[in-house]
Amino acid sequence: MAESLLLAVVTRVTGKAADVLVQSVTRMWGVDADRHKLQRRLLTMQCMLADAEVKEETNPAVRRWMKELKAVAYLADDILDNIQYEGLRLEAQDGAACKIQRYFTLHSPFLFRLTVNRNLNRILKKFDELILETRMLGLVERMEVPQPLHQQVYSTLDESAEIFVRVHEKEMVVKLLLDQEDNKKVQVLPIIGMAGLGKTTLARMVYNDCRVQKHFELKMWHCVSENFRPTAILRSIIELATMEPCDLPDTIEMLRRRLQGVIGRKRFLLILDDVWNEEQQKWEAYLRPVLCTCIGGSGSMIVVTSRSRQVASTMGTIPPYELACLSEDDSWVLFSKKAFKRVQEQDEFILIGKRIVNKCKGLPLALRTLSALMSSKEQVQEWEAIAESNITNTSSDKDKVLLSILKLCYMHLSFEMKQCFSFCAIFPKGREMNKYKLIQIWIANGFIHEEGSMTLAQKGEFVFNDRYGSMDALGYDICQKVNFQEKQTLNELLLYWGRDRDYDPLYGEISDNGEEVLESLVPHDKLKVLKIHGPGEASRGSSKRNPKTTVHSAKFGDPGLAAAEVLLRCLQTFGSLAKLRRLSVEDCDTLKTLPDGMDGLTSLEGLIVEECPGIEKLPQGLLQRLPALQLLEIKACPDLQKHCSHGGEYFDLISCIPDKDIPALESKMKKFVTRLHPSC
């Protein structure tokens, strides 16, 4: 499973080897024959990998071969990146001084040709060795058929059928809630069951029921997952109740008082979804006294969803509601609703479909996942192949059944979708994500490729809207296992200054990495995404933007000034980040300028500068020296935005950049600016 993204990596590197800019540079320096050999070797590997992915599960030798191939593919990617960077650098340079520099620096054509030729020959030798091994391993060429854009191979999962088959369970839970109307103490109802049974779906059905909506004065939903920190949970409840940020420090007593003020004796419903904590002390000592004693009117309820009986025993005040697997009839209803969107319910398909349903053991997630996969299959042979697939049939271990089904569907994703899907495992469970920023990061990492008349942004939108909905808790677990294997290649670095451990507007939990990280930072030459987030208004004693900002004034003196100085030192290393594609600098209030060394970022495709009011201008000539720039965002930087407005010195220079988000320009540059609205 850990190597299942290798096909996507090799396919991406193959495309890079055929890139027009790469070809022009290799022809210029006389190494195009070696580039062409590399492209052919990559194509050969690409054909072998479809077969290797099938055999790796049962053959350790194939898994070892794939790991070696992955390492070689990344080396090839580095070489092609260097060639691509050289082409962009030459495009950005002009004038006699630059021509002289080419012959008397490390960028001279002679040295470049020697280096690239040596590296290409080394890589070609490694590929030849791997190709020889394929014969001993019995690997055969098997081309992966590209998935047409109109096919919903793994589309957003429609829950309407599951809602229909869980009506009885919903009525039972709603009755349990309403029957507590006269109970003066807050009651806790656990909903328990194994993974994939639909605990969250059931809780959502109950939460949205019109009787429940009328019965409770206040309704709140918090996804807990593994992060069972009492202060974080209390802070979230306050914010859900008030719909405003909570500016209190992380002390139970202060949070308790605020909760008493905002909830008081209102009858409330609180859903704590996906709870894993089995430590009784955390609940009994910190949360139970606050949530079950200090607040809430008669009939107030807390509903907890969990896989663990221990959680139910620790938190529950009334017997848990245990969710069961679906019956055979209900399983067929849930499966057939989506599976037969492309084919008629003919006898042949129905017989095969019932065999597939039997493999799902009544697990709603497995049924919805497989039905989504089957909705793209139109041939009897395709249905038969899924029915005969190696899905665990041991009825006593439904977890293995579910995991094998999810993995099967994952293997049927396109290589692009596999990369995007797995990348999302870096986010904590239950975290809301900004769709626009997520798509831009996919693009910066090379996960999305243009297709037909669709732009990269449009393709990313398609992947997100039509296929991302299949990502759930178990999909997260599977993809996280894949991601941990990919950490050997650092592509993305996030630097947050003085942030609370729970605060991250996009990426979730990131611990405060402070001045030591920035001062000791050695830029990674493979880095593609760099996001630097300063203390923002915290340096002026304000908590308006982020009430959780922690100011370490005793350690750093003036944190704003220290951050600006250290950030500037960090930014001055840009010359070493030749492959950087996306740079974001945000909330650096005291930063006065971006460094001159930024003109070395010739691979940069996206530049975001937000909440940096001290920056008045961009470095001299920067915009002319970023040939790959496709995205420019400038917000809350008044002087810099003024220079971009109509009549400003940057107005003509930025008009050719395809995607721009500079709010001050909306009225004066309407025909030039593409306004992109982030959405979750």
Stockholm file with secondary structure:
# STOCKHOLM 1.0

chainA/1-680         MAESLLLAVVTRVTGKAADVLVQSVTRMWGVDADRHKLQRRLLTMQCMLADAEVKEETNPAVRRWMKELKAVAYLADDILDNIQYEGLRLEAQDGAACKIQRYFTLHSPFLFRLTVNRNLNRILKKFDELILETRMLGLVERMEVPQPLHQQVYSTLDESAEIFVRVHEKEMVVKLLLDQEDNKKVQVLPIIGMAGLGKTTLARMVYNDCRVQKHFELKMWHCVSENFRPTAILRSIIELATMEPCDLPDTIEMLRRRLQGVIGRKRFLLILDDVWNEEQQKWEAYLRPVLCTCIGGSGSMIVVTSRSRQVASTMGTIPPYELACLSEDDSWVLFSKKAFKRVQEQDEFILIGKRIVNKCKGLPLALRTLSALMSSKEQVQEWEAIAESNITNTSSDKDKVLLSILKLCYMHLSFEMKQCFSFCAIFPKGREMNKYKLIQIWIANGFIHEEGSMTLAQKGEFVFNDRYGSMDALGYDICQKVNFQEKQTLNELLLYWGRDRDYDPLYGEISDNGEEVLESLVPHDKLKVLKIHGPGEASRGSSKRNPKTTVHSAKFGDPGLAAAEVLLRCLQTFGSLAKLRRLSVEDCDTLKTLPDGMDGLTSLEGLIVEECPGIEKLPQGLLQRLPALQLLEIKACPDLQKHCSHGGEYFDLISCIPDKDIPALESKMKKFVTRLHPSC
#=GR chainA/1-680 SS CTTTTHHHHHHHHHHHHTCHHHHHHHHHTTCHHHHHHHHHHHHHHHHHHHHHHHHTTTCHHHHHHHHHHHHHHHHHHHHHHHHHHHHHHHHHCCSHHHHHHHHHSTTCHHHHHHHHHHHHHHHHHHHHHHHHHHHHHTCCCCCCCCCCTTCCTTCCCCCHHHHHHTHHHHHHHHHHHHTTTTCSSCEEEEEECCTTSCHHHHHHHHHHCHHHHHHCSEEEEEEEETCCCHHHHHHHHHHHHHTSCCCCCSCHHHHHHHHHHHTTTCCEEEEEEEECCCCHHHIIIIIHHIIIIISCCTTCEEEEEESCHHHHHHHCSSCCEECCCCCHHHHHHHHHHHHTTSSCCCHHHHHHHHHHHHHTTTCHHHHHHHHHHHTTCCSHHHHHHHHTSCCCCCTTCHHHHHHHHHHHHHHTSCHHHHHHHHHGGGSCTTCCCCHHHHHHHHHHTTCCCCBTTBCHHHHHHHHHHHHGGGCCHHHHHHHHHHHHHGGGSCCEEEEESSCCTTCCTTTCCCCCCHHHHHHHCCCCTTCCEEEEECCGGGGGTCCSSCTTCCCCHHHHSSHHHHHHHHHHHHHTTGGGCTTCCEEEEESCTTCCCCCGGGGGCTTCCEEEEESCTTCCSCCTTTGGGCTTCCEEEEESCHHHHHHHSTTSTTHHHHTTCSEEECGGGTTTSTTTCCCCCCCC
#=GC SS_cons         CTTTTHHHHHHHHHHHHTCHHHHHHHHHTTCHHHHHHHHHHHHHHHHHHHHHHHHTTTCHHHHHHHHHHHHHHHHHHHHHHHHHHHHHHHHHCCSHHHHHHHHHSTTCHHHHHHHHHHHHHHHHHHHHHHHHHHHHHTCCCCCCCCCCTTCCTTCCCCCHHHHHHTHHHHHHHHHHHHTTTTCSSCEEEEEECCTTSCHHHHHHHHHHCHHHHHHCSEEEEEEEETCCCHHHHHHHHHHHHHTSCCCCCSCHHHHHHHHHHHTTTCCEEEEEEEECCCCHHHIIIIIHHIIIIISCCTTCEEEEEESCHHHHHHHCSSCCEECCCCCHHHHHHHHHHHHTTSSCCCHHHHHHHHHHHHHTTTCHHHHHHHHHHHTTCCSHHHHHHHHTSCCCCCTTCHHHHHHHHHHHHHHTSCHHHHHHHHHGGGSCTTCCCCHHHHHHHHHHTTCCCCBTTBCHHHHHHHHHHHHGGGCCHHHHHHHHHHHHHGGGSCCEEEEESSCCTTCCTTTCCCCCCHHHHHHHCCCCTTCCEEEEECCGGGGGTCCSSCTTCCCCHHHHSSHHHHHHHHHHHHHTTGGGCTTCCEEEEESCTTCCCCCGGGGGCTTCCEEEEESCTTCCSCCTTTGGGCTTCCEEEEESCHHHHHHHSTTSTTHHHHTTCSEEECGGGTTTSTTTCCCCCCCC
//
